[in-house]
């Protein structure tokens, strides 16, 4: 199944659709990620709703330098252990919302990523059982003010601005995260393309590593790193992040 979150009749609801897609969304009562959710007996056409980010995360934990080709383009060394940082939930936007370039930066860049949505509390889990704690997967764009990152020498503040974490358009369940294509197009031109099989630390190993220090709760999100090809975006651009099995997350860039 794929799960969505949407605004309809002045309320925010969760819904689900078959993974094959369709034109109607089954309306759910409750939050399917953080607890039980059941159909309320209604279905609504996708053209009648405004799609939102598919969840409101608790914690957002991001991984740096997790693809060899991206490490090569940065000129930095490969990390010995996963390089982690946090993005605030206030940075999240959904499909069709605008990425806003802040006045503090003159070099805003895109970073296409697979995002992992936690569905069961994970604490000290082993890699072999880690995926049992995953609810599903979505697309992410780890927007970065690169000039601020270079000046700071660390990523957190440069990636924390409002609108700097587009997520969506859906959460897909039942995927194998070890072989998914991830790509990015800017104004229709391919800028990034790789497969998650090339990640230095797999999704399962990331969940295990993080949960050894930080309890992962339902609704937490892990951004798993970006491949080579990160580059500038400017007001007026359209950025499209695609993850196989999930779909395409599209956002315009504004000033």
N, C-alpha and C positions, 0 to 999 in steps of 0.2 A: 504494500500500500504506500501511497504518498499522503503526507499530511500538510495542511495549509492553515494559515491563520489569516483572518480577513475581517474587514469592517462591513457590516450589513445592518441596515435599519437602525443606525445609531448605536450599535453594540459591536463588540469585538468577540468573535467566535473562532473556535477551531473546527476544521472539517477534514474529511478524507476523501480520496478518490482512488480508483484502481491505478496501478502503476502504468497501465497502458494509456492512461489519460482519459479524456472525456470532456464534456461540456457542462457537467453538473457536479456540484460539491455536496456530499452528504454532511449535514450539519450535526455537530457533536455537542453534547453537554459535558462540561468538564475539560480538563487539560490532559491530553493523552500522554504527555511526557512525564508530568509530575504526579499522576494519579490516574484513576479510572476515568474513562470517557466513553459515553454511550451515545448512539444515534438518537436524536430527538424526534425522528420520524419525518423530518423535512429534508428536501434537497433544493438547492438554489443554483441557478445558472451562473457560470463564472463571469459572464458579462454584467451581472447584477451586483457584484461585490467589488470592493477595493482590497487587493491583496496586500498584506503587511509582511514584515519580517516573520518567518514561520515560528519564532519563539521569542520570548524576552529572557535572555540568558541571566543566570546567576553570576558565575565567573566566566571570563573569557581568557583562556590560557593559550598563548601563541608560541610557536616554535620557529626559531631562526636557523638559517643555513642548514636545511634538511634535504637539499638536492645538490649533488656535486656540481652540476653545471651553473647553478646560481652562486655557489661558493667561488667557482672559477671567475665569474664575471665581477664579483665584488673584490677579488684580489686578496680575500682573507682566508685564513686557514680553516680547515674542517674542525668542528668542535669535538672534544673528546667525549662529552656527554651532551644530551639535548640542551640547546640554548633556549631558555624559556623567559617569557615576559608576559605581562598582563595588559589587556585592553579593557577600558571601562565599559559596562553595559550601555552607558549614555552615548557611545560611539555608533550604536547599531542603527541602521536604517534597512528598509525593505526594498523589494523590486519597484522600479520606476520612481523611487525617491532620488533626490539630488545629492551628489557628493559635493560639498561646499569647500572650495579652496580658501583657506584662512588667510587673512592679511599678513600673518606672521611668517608665511612661507612663500618662496618663489619657485619651489621645486617639489610639486606634489606628484607622487608616482603610484601606479597600480601594482598589486601583487595578487594574482589568482591563486586560490587555495581550496583544497578539500577541507570542510569543517565537519567535525565529529560532535554529535549531540549525545550527551550522557543520559541514560534512561534509568539506571539503577545505581544506588550509592556504591562508590568504589573506594576502598581503603585497603592498601597493601595487597592488591590483587596481583596474581602472577599473569604473565603474558598469555599463557594457554587459556586462561579464563577471562581475559580482559574484554574481549568483544561481547561477552554475555552482558556486559554493563552498558553497552552502546544501544541507544534507541534508534538512531539513524544518522543520515549524512545530508549535508547541504552544501551549497556553494558559498564561498566567502571571498571578499576582496579586502585584503589587509592594506588599506590606503596608508601611505607614509609621506610625511613631510621630510624629504631626504636631506635637505639642507640643514634642518633642525637636528636630524639624527646625526649627521656628520659633526655638527658643532658640539652636540652633547656627548657623543661617544657611546651612547646607549639608545635603545630603540623606544622605550616606553612612552616618553612625552611626545615624540614625533608621530606616534601612531594612535594617540589618545583623543584627538580632536573629535568633536561632534561630527557625525556622518562618516567617520573613517572606518566603519566596519559594516559594509553592506552584507546582508545574509539573505539567502533564498534561492529560488522562489518557493521551494517546497522542502520538506524533509522526506527523504526516501528511505524506506526500511528494506532490510533483506539483501543489501548489497555486500559484495566482497570488496573490502577496501584495498586489497593488495594489487589490483590491476585496473585502476580507473584512469582514463584519460582526463587531464585537466588542461584547459586552454583559456586564453584571453584574446579578445579582439577589441581594438580601439578604432572606432569609426569604420568597422568592417575589415580592418587589416589585422591579420594574425600577428600577435606579439609574443605570446607564450604558448608552449605546448609541451607536455611531458606526461608520463604515466606514473602513478603512485608506486609502482614496483621499483622505481628509482629512488625513493626516499631512503635516506641513510638510517633513519629510525622509523619502523613501521607503526601503524596505528596501534596495534596491540601492545607493542613495546612502549609507546608513549603513554598509554593509559596506565600501564604497570609502573613506569618510572615516576609519573606525576603522582599517582595514588600512594606511593611510598612516602610522600612528604605532605601532600595536600589532599584532603578528602574531596572526591568528586561527587557532586550531588546531581540528581535529576535536573536537567535544564542547563547544566554547565556545558560550555562549548570549548573544544580544542581546535585551534587553527594549525594545520599540520605542516606549514612551510610552503614556500613558493619556488617554482622552477626558474630557470634563466629567462631573460627577456623583460624584466621589470623596466618600466620607462615612464616618461612624463605624461600627465594628462592636464588639459587646460579647459577653461570654461567653454562650453559648447560641445565638447566631446561626448560620445556615447561609449561606455565601457561595458563589455559583455563577457562575463565569466561563465564557462561551461564545464560541468563535471558529468561524465558519462553516467547515465542512470538517474541523474537528478534533474538536469535541465539547464537552462541558461538564465543567469541573473543579469539584468540590464539596468544600468543607472546612467543618468546624464550628469555632467559636471557643471557646476555653477560657481559664480564668484560670491 
